[in-house]
Amino acid sequence: KRMKARAPPPPNQPSAASRIHSEPKSPAETAVISDQNLVSMKENMINRLVDFTVILPSGVEQKCTVQGSKAVMDVLVDLCSQYHLNPSQHSLELKSSGTQQVLSYKPNTLIGALDVQTVLLKEKIPEEKAKRPLPRVPEKSVRLVVNYLKTQKAVVRVSPEVPLHNIIPAICEKCEVSQEHIVLLRDGITGEELELTKSLEELGIKELYAWDRKKEPNRKASVSSDAIEKEKTRLLGLFNADRRDSK
């Protein structure tokens, strides 16, 4: 009997090799392929020659080409050696191509892994040592005798070189007088009002009268009373002196 011929394969049936390539890959297989592509891209970047412009501390620009597998620190050493500079006194500032943004890097970062277009070779500015402050000269001061409220006295230590209006707050605090109501007089006898723009040194005084316009409304009466009190004190002193002399 004659054997029947084998039926031909169905049309458009893919071969075994094509089926292997067309089969969907698992996420793990896809990740491996992506990692391999990434490694390949990095190797290509690192092994390539990197061209960039070097700007020296003097401002002069130079073209430079280095191997991408060289670390940034090694590039600094090579550039300093080429231009007779001290690497310890210089640093590199890397700028990207296009945007010219400053790139961050570590000393061991490979130059080929960075998108470098411009390299600034900058001189480090040494930090100035903190200077010891000069010894503070003590401010000159004098004892100012302040007469107030007819018979009261207070002593205030103030600078003799500043205008009187600068020492009014200290006088008011000591004598418990409001700055709005105080008037400074040369003494309680003449009632001469002192110029607040002048200093004690310019006026040649170390004693004055602080008149409180609120507590002593009548300035003349206050001055007269103060004058009477001082005159009494003077006469009492003379009387005591005469008595001592007579003995």
URWO-V541693 format. One record per helix or strand. SS is the DSSP state (helix for helix, strand for strand). FROM is the first residue (numbers start at 1). TO is the last residue. Records with the same first field share a line. If there is no record, write none. Layout:
SS->FROM-TO, FROM-TO
//
This chain:
helix->16-22, 27-47, 72-82, 87-89, 111-113, 164-175, 200-203, 219-246
strand->49-55, 61-67, 71-71, 90-96, 102-102, 110-110, 116-123, 142-148, 152-158, 163-163, 182-185, 193-193, 199-199, 207-212
//
